Amino acid sequence: KFLLVKALQKGGHIVGVGGDGANDAPALRQAQMGIAVSTATDVAKSAAGIVLTEPGLGGVVAAVTEGRTTFQRILTYTLRSITHKINQVLFLAAGLVLTGHAVLTPTLMVLMMVTGDFLAMSSSTDNVRPSPKPSIWHIRNITLAGTAMGAADLLFCVACLAAGKFALALDIAELQTLAVVTLVFSGQAVLYVVRERDHFWSSVPSRWLLASSVIDTGIVAVLAAGGIVMHALPLAIIAGLFFAACTFAFVLDIVKLAMFRRFAVG
């Protein structure tokens, strides 16, 4: 009779248990992670959280690896969401102070949300490296790290808007276009930075993620240059914003690593 773990306890609670017989079902049900082997009875399988479909322990290793991979993808999504929410809300307020007008029209907000959601969905297919150690949620630390990166993102976006107003003397319609292009391009930088726990160039993104980035930036650049659903901007300014966002990615990467070390994120 195979018995992986009969009673592994932590703080009086059954953390993990494995078995195959009907007498193992109560423990399998009570455990945070019950594992039933491939030859287990129907009662044991129905009570378990995981059912191995093949003999041996290879399924346990695969389940742990897949779980840690999923954790990393969720962590990327969470960090990106925190960073974006902080930046977008405060950027609208900063834009109102700088220009005296709303820097995003409803149409531009919809466009920005669609491109952002498309990129976020493609990140679920990204190549990630599972953590070598058990992954634990530290919501406070993750929030603090995301807040710091959101502040850096906000400074970048406000600096671009201020440069458009004071250095380039753009009117309000052109500033609105500049604002949405800046947010989309900086959003790309943020995602590529937070997807990796080390330097963002340490791993290769998935093909779907790269394709969505090309499509997102291409659509926004074409609309902005052609003056479609927004006021036209010179192509030189759009290209300048793109290269500025690429440079910002390296700066944000430094902030990220410092925050990850400080708050033990990853």
N, C-alpha and C positions, 0 to 999 in steps of 0.2 A: 504494500500500500504506500502510495506516494504522499508525503506530507511536506510541503515547502516550508511553511512557518505556521506553527500551531498557535502560538500566542506571543506576539511581539507587542509589548505594551509600552505606552508613553503617557505618563500622567494618569494612569488608571484606565486609559482608553485603548482598545485594540486598534493598532495602526494598520497592520497587514497580516493576512492569514491566507493559507492555501490548503486545499484538500480535495477529496474526490467522493467521499461517501455522504450518505444522507445525514449521518450524525455530525458532519462538518457544516451543514447548512446554517445553523444558528450563528456560529462564529463568522462564517462568510458574510452573512447579512449584517452583523454588527460592526465588522471591520470597516475602516475608511476605504480600504482597497482589498476586496476579497478576490482571490484568484482560484478558478476551478480548472483542473487539468483536462486534457482532451478525453480521458476515459472516465470522467466523473459522471455521477448519476444526474438525471434531469433535475432533481431537487437541488443539488449542489450548484449546477450551472445556473439555474434561475435565481439563486441567492447571491451569486458572485457578481462582482463588478466587471471582471475580465474573465473570459473563457478562452483557454488555449485550444487552438484547433489542430495543433500538431504535437507529437510527443517531444519531450525535452523542455529545456528552459529558454530556448531561443526566443520564444514569444514574449517572455518577460523582458528580455533585453530590448527587443523591438518596441514594446509598449513604453518602456522608460525613455528610450531615444525619441520616439514620436511625441511623447508628452513634453519633454524638454524642448523639442523643436517648436511645438505649438506655443509653449510658454514664451519663447523668444519672439515669435511673431506677434503675440498679444502684447508683449512688453514694448515692441517697436510701435505698434498702433497706439498704445497708451501714451507713450512719450511724445509721439507726434501730435496727438490730440491735445495734450496739455500745453505743449509749446504753441500750437496754432491758436488755441482759444485765448490764451493770454495775449498773444501778439495782435490778433484781429480785433478784439474788443478795445484794447488800449490804443491801437493804431487809428481806429475810427475817431476816438476822442482827440488824439493828437492831431489828426488831419483837420478836424473841425477847428481846433485852436489855431493851427498854422494858416489855414486858408479862409476860415470863416464860412466854409460850405462843407456839405457832406462829400467826402472824397470817393464814395462808392454809390452809384445809382442802384436801384433794385435789379436792373438787368445785369449789371456788372457783378453784383453779389451772386446772382444765380449762376452766371458763367463761372465764377471762381469756385463755387461750391460743387458744380458738376465736374470740373477738371480735378478738383481736390479729391472728390469721392472716387473718381475713376482711378486715380493714382493709389488711393488707400486700398481699394479692392485688389489691385494688381500686386500689392505688397504681400498679400496672403500666399502668393506663389513664390515669394523670394527665397533665394538660397540663404539658409541660416546655419550656424554651427551650434548644436546643442551644448549646454553648459556641462562641464565635466563633473560638477557637483550638483546636488539637489537644488532645485529652483524654489525660492520662497518669495512670496509677495511682501514687499515692504512699501506699503502705499505712501506713507509719509516721506520716505526717502525718494521714491519715484516722483512724487509731486514736487518736492524741493528741487530735484535735478531738472525736471521739466520746466519749472518756474524760472530757473536761472537761464536755461536755453531760450525760453520765451522772451526774457528780458533782452538777451543779446539779439534775437531776431527782431524785436521791436526797435531797438536802436538802429539796426541796419535799415529797416523799412522807413523809419522817420527820417534818417539821414538822406535816403534817396529822394523822399518827398521834398525835404528842405532844399536839396540841391536843385530839384526841378523848379521850385518856386523862386529861390533867390539867385542861383547861379545861371539857370537857363531862362528865367523869366517866363515860364509857361503860364497860360491862362488856366482857368478852373477846369474847362473841359479837357484840356491836355493833361492837367494834373490828375484828373480822374482816371484817364487811360494809364498814366504812369503808375498810379497806385495799384491798379489791378494787375498790371504786368509785374510790378515789383513783388506783390504778394504771391503770385503764381510761381515766379522764378525762385523766390526765397523758400517757398513751400517745397520745391524740388530739392533745394539744398538741405533743408531740415530733414526730409525723409532719408536721403542718402547718408546723412551723418548719424541719425539715431538708429538706423537699421543694423549698425555694426557696433559691438561693444569695445572694439579696439579702434584704430584709425579707420576711417570710412573706406579707404582704398585697400583694406586688408583682405577683402573677399569680393568676388565678382557677383553683381546682382543677377537675378533671373532675366531671361529674355523677355518675359511678359512685362516686368517692371521697366526695363529699358525701353521697350516699345511704347508703353504708356507714357513715359517721360517725353519721348520724341513727339508723340501725338499731342500731348498737352501743351508743351512749349511751342510746337509748330502752329497749332490752332490759335493760341493766344497771340503769337507774333504776327501771324497773317492778318488776324482781325485788327490788331493795333496798327499795323503798317498800312492796311487798306482802309481804315476808318469805318469798319463794319461794326455796327451796334455800339460804337464808341468813337470818340474823336481820334483822327489819325495822328500818329507820332512819327517823327523821322526815324528811318531805319537805323541810323547811327545811335540814337538814344536807346532804342530797343536792344541793339547789340551791346551797348555799354552796360545796360542793366543786367544782361545775361552774364557777361564777364565779371561784373561786380558780384553777382550771386555766386559764381564759381569761386571767387576769392573769399567770399563770406563763408563758404563751406569749410575752408581750412581754419578760419578763425573760430567758427562754431565747434569744430572738431576739438580744438584745444580746450574750449569751455566744457564740452561734454566729458572729455577724459578727466578733467579736474573734478567735475561734479560726480562722476561715477566712482572715482577713488574716494572722494570725501564721504559719499553716502552709500557706498558699497552696492551700487546698482549693477545688475547683470548676472 
